[in-house]
Amino acid sequence: MESTLKGLTALVTGASGGLGAHFAEFLAAQGASVALAARRVSMVEARAEAIRAAGGQAIALPLDVSDAAAIGPAMDEVEARLGPIAILVNNAGVGGEGLALEISVEDWDRTFDVNVRGVFLCAREAARRMIASGVAARGQARIVNIASIHTFEPKGGLAAYCASKAAVGMMTKVLAREWARQMIAVNAICPGYIETDINADWFKTEGGQKQLKSFPRRRLAEAEDLDAALLMLAGPAARAITGTLITIDDGQSLS
């Protein structure tokens, strides 16, 4: 497997911390020029600077993926400063906690605005640019959506989140089908529980510890466990992979 993404430009949404920050740093280490996007640019500036200090190429930019009008200008900036987008990692997401009888309409809508609408809008805008720039015709166009084991597994108290990630899973397949002849590979990674800002507090509670002990290996997975799949789906190895959802959960869904 080729292990370099040298010469390619990647955009990672939700890159202010957690998996997004890790993905950006990993892609940069593989040679990609990386744009780190988040709602608050101050949250990604230091990470972009760290990548540059390590010899990589990276920029930071503000982007709220639920703001349709902001996506095009953000990608304009990426392409002006780094070159045509070849890789989009659709990572931005929110938790969407709340029992079905209690969650507010506003919280439900916010979950879908970010987790579903934002993923769709970013994917569509990136695909248009991949086609226009010739990246797609060269067989380099890659869209990697970050879903969840809750794309498939129900979890009480997470109706909005589970429904949104199930939507991302089906969207991934539909976009892969629609853009197959344009040679845009659209796939998704479905991680299990990895400690991030979204869930760190939960796993410190009694309920969180009980859940942790229910996992077959009684541990959380680590961000690095996703690296091989991300590299495969973002690089040359995905030449014949599209419409695929890859679950990486350390066996958690077996519980």
C-alpha positions as CSV (number, residue, x, y, z in Angstrom):
1,M,0.0,0.0,0.0
2,E,1.3,3.5,-0.9
3,S,1.8,5.3,2.4
4,T,2.1,8.9,1.1
5,L,-0.4,11.6,0.2
6,K,2.3,14.0,-1.0
7,G,1.0,16.6,-3.4
8,L,-2.6,16.3,-2.3
9,T,-4.8,18.8,-0.4
10,A,-7.0,17.7,2.4
11,L,-9.8,19.5,4.3
12,V,-10.7,18.2,7.7
13,T,-13.8,19.7,9.3
14,G,-14.3,19.8,13.1
15,A,-10.5,19.8,13.5
16,S,-10.3,21.8,16.8
17,G,-9.8,18.7,18.9
18,G,-10.5,15.0,19.3
19,L,-10.6,12.9,16.2
20,G,-10.6,15.9,13.8
21,A,-7.3,17.2,15.1
22,H,-5.8,13.7,15.0
23,F,-6.9,13.1,11.5
24,A,-5.4,16.4,10.3
25,E,-2.0,15.7,12.0
26,F,-2.0,12.2,10.6
27,L,-2.8,13.3,7.0
28,A,-0.1,15.9,7.2
29,A,2.4,13.3,8.4
30,Q,1.5,11.3,5.3
31,G,2.5,14.3,3.1
32,A,-0.9,16.0,2.5
33,S,-1.3,19.7,2.7
34,V,-4.0,20.1,5.3
35,A,-6.7,22.7,6.0
36,L,-8.0,22.5,9.6
37,A,-11.5,23.9,9.9
38,A,-13.6,24.6,12.9
39,R,-16.2,27.1,14.1
40,R,-13.6,29.1,16.0
41,V,-10.4,29.5,14.1
42,S,-8.5,30.2,17.3
43,M,-9.1,26.5,18.2
44,V,-7.2,25.3,15.1
45,E,-4.5,27.9,14.6
46,A,-2.1,26.3,17.2
47,R,-2.6,22.9,15.7
48,A,-1.9,24.2,12.2
49,E,1.2,25.9,13.5
50,A,2.4,22.7,15.1
51,I,2.1,20.8,11.8
52,R,4.1,23.5,10.0
53,A,6.7,23.4,12.8
54,A,7.1,19.7,12.1
55,G,7.7,20.3,8.5
56,G,4.2,19.9,7.1
57,Q,1.9,22.3,5.3
58,A,-1.2,23.4,7.0
59,I,-3.7,26.3,7.4
60,A,-6.4,27.1,9.8
61,L,-9.8,28.5,8.9
62,P,-13.2,29.2,10.4
63,L,-16.1,27.1,9.3
64,D,-19.5,26.3,10.7
65,V,-20.7,23.4,8.5
66,S,-24.3,24.1,9.3
67,D,-23.9,27.5,7.6
68,A,-24.5,26.7,3.9
69,A,-23.3,30.1,2.8
70,A,-19.9,29.7,4.5
71,I,-18.9,26.4,2.9
72,G,-18.1,27.7,-0.6
73,P,-15.9,30.6,0.6
74,A,-14.1,28.4,3.0
75,M,-13.2,26.0,0.2
76,D,-12.2,28.9,-2.0
77,E,-9.6,29.8,0.6
78,V,-8.4,26.3,0.9
79,E,-7.8,26.0,-2.8
80,A,-6.3,29.5,-3.1
81,R,-3.7,28.7,-0.4
82,L,-3.1,25.0,-0.8
83,G,-4.4,23.9,-4.2
84,P,-7.4,21.8,-5.4
85,I,-9.1,19.7,-2.7
86,A,-8.5,16.0,-3.2
87,I,-9.5,14.7,0.2
88,L,-12.4,15.8,2.4
89,V,-12.7,14.3,5.9
90,N,-16.3,15.1,7.0
91,N,-15.6,15.0,10.8
92,A,-17.6,17.9,12.3
93,G,-20.3,16.6,14.6
94,V,-22.2,17.1,17.8
95,G,-23.4,14.6,20.4
96,G,-27.2,15.1,20.4
97,E,-27.9,13.6,23.8
98,G,-31.4,13.5,25.1
99,L,-34.2,11.0,25.8
100,A,-36.8,10.9,23.1
101,L,-39.5,12.2,25.3
102,E,-37.3,15.1,26.6
103,I,-35.0,16.3,23.8
104,S,-36.1,19.7,22.5
105,V,-36.9,20.4,18.9
106,E,-34.0,22.9,18.8
107,D,-31.5,20.3,20.0
108,W,-32.8,17.7,17.6
109,D,-32.5,20.2,14.7
110,R,-29.0,21.2,15.8
111,T,-27.8,17.6,15.7
112,F,-29.1,17.1,12.2
113,D,-27.9,20.5,11.0
114,V,-24.3,19.6,11.8
115,N,-24.2,15.8,11.6
116,V,-26.3,15.4,8.4
117,R,-26.9,18.6,6.6
118,G,-23.3,19.8,7.2
119,V,-21.9,16.5,5.9
120,F,-24.0,16.7,2.8
121,L,-23.3,20.3,2.0
122,C,-19.5,19.9,2.5
123,A,-19.5,16.7,0.4
124,R,-21.5,18.2,-2.4
125,E,-19.4,21.4,-2.6
126,A,-16.1,19.3,-2.5
127,A,-17.4,17.0,-5.2
128,R,-18.2,19.8,-7.5
129,R,-14.7,21.2,-7.1
130,M,-13.0,17.8,-7.4
131,I,-14.8,17.4,-10.8
132,A,-14.0,20.9,-12.0
133,S,-10.4,20.8,-11.0
134,G,-9.6,17.5,-12.7
135,V,-8.8,15.8,-9.4
136,A,-11.7,13.4,-9.9
137,A,-10.7,12.6,-13.4
138,R,-7.2,11.8,-12.2
139,G,-8.7,9.2,-9.7
140,Q,-7.6,11.2,-6.6
141,A,-10.9,12.3,-5.3
142,R,-11.7,11.0,-1.8
143,I,-14.6,11.9,0.6
144,V,-14.4,10.2,4.0
145,N,-17.4,10.7,6.2
146,I,-17.1,10.0,10.0
147,A,-20.1,8.1,11.1
148,S,-20.3,5.9,14.3
149,I,-21.1,2.4,15.5
150,H,-24.4,4.0,16.3
151,T,-25.0,4.1,12.5
152,F,-26.0,0.5,13.2
153,E,-26.4,0.1,17.0
154,P,-29.3,1.8,18.9
155,K,-28.5,3.5,22.2
156,G,-31.0,4.9,24.6
157,G,-30.8,8.6,25.2
158,L,-29.2,9.1,21.8
159,A,-32.1,9.1,19.4
160,A,-31.0,12.2,17.6
161,Y,-27.4,11.1,17.4
162,C,-28.1,7.6,16.3
163,A,-30.6,8.7,13.7
164,S,-28.1,11.3,12.4
165,K,-25.3,8.8,12.0
166,A,-27.6,6.3,10.3
167,A,-28.4,9.0,7.9
168,V,-24.7,9.6,7.2
169,G,-24.3,5.9,6.5
170,M,-27.0,5.8,3.9
171,M,-25.9,9.2,2.5
172,T,-22.4,7.8,2.0
173,K,-23.8,4.9,-0.1
174,V,-26.1,7.2,-2.2
175,L,-23.3,9.7,-2.9
176,A,-20.9,6.9,-3.8
177,R,-23.5,5.6,-6.3
178,E,-24.3,9.0,-7.8
179,W,-20.6,9.9,-8.2
180,A,-19.2,6.6,-9.2
181,R,-18.7,7.5,-12.8
182,Q,-17.0,10.7,-11.8
183,M,-14.5,8.6,-10.0
184,I,-15.1,10.1,-6.6
185,A,-14.7,7.6,-3.8
186,V,-17.1,8.2,-1.0
187,N,-16.7,6.0,2.1
188,A,-17.3,6.2,5.9
189,I,-15.5,5.2,9.0
190,C,-17.7,4.1,11.9
191,P,-15.6,4.4,15.1
192,G,-16.5,2.9,18.4
193,Y,-16.1,4.8,21.6
194,I,-12.9,6.8,21.7
195,E,-12.4,9.3,24.5
196,T,-13.0,12.8,23.0
197,D,-14.4,16.1,24.3
198,I,-17.9,14.9,23.5
199,N,-17.8,11.9,25.9
200,A,-14.9,12.4,28.3
201,D,-17.2,13.6,31.1
202,W,-19.6,10.7,30.6
203,F,-16.9,8.0,31.1
204,K,-16.0,9.5,34.4
205,T,-19.4,8.9,35.8
206,E,-20.8,5.7,37.3
207,G,-22.9,5.0,34.3
208,G,-20.0,5.6,32.0
209,Q,-17.8,3.2,33.9
210,K,-20.6,0.6,33.8
211,Q,-20.8,1.0,30.0
212,L,-17.0,0.7,29.7
213,K,-17.0,-2.6,31.6
214,S,-19.7,-3.9,29.3
215,F,-17.3,-3.7,26.3
216,P,-15.6,-7.1,25.5
217,R,-12.2,-5.6,26.1
218,R,-13.3,-3.3,28.8
219,R,-11.5,-0.3,27.3
220,L,-11.9,2.6,25.0
221,A,-10.4,2.5,21.5
222,E,-7.7,5.1,20.6
223,A,-7.6,7.6,17.8
224,E,-4.6,5.9,16.3
225,D,-6.7,2.8,15.7
226,L,-8.4,4.6,12.9
227,D,-5.2,5.6,11.0
228,A,-4.9,2.6,8.7
229,A,-8.5,2.9,7.6
230,L,-8.2,6.6,7.0
231,L,-5.0,6.2,5.0
232,M,-6.6,3.5,2.9
233,L,-9.8,5.5,2.2
234,A,-7.9,8.8,1.6
235,G,-5.2,7.5,-0.7
236,P,-4.5,5.4,-3.8
237,A,-5.7,2.2,-2.1
238,A,-9.3,3.4,-2.4
239,R,-9.2,3.2,-6.2
240,A,-11.8,0.4,-6.1
241,I,-13.4,1.2,-2.7
242,T,-16.5,3.3,-2.7
243,G,-19.8,3.2,-0.8
244,T,-18.2,1.2,2.1
245,L,-18.8,1.7,5.8
246,I,-15.9,0.4,7.9
247,T,-16.6,-0.3,11.6
248,I,-13.5,0.1,13.9
249,D,-14.7,-0.3,17.5
250,D,-12.4,-2.7,19.3
251,G,-15.2,-5.2,19.4
252,Q,-17.5,-2.8,21.4
253,S,-20.6,-3.5,19.3
254,L,-20.2,-7.2,20.1
255,S,-21.5,-6.4,23.6
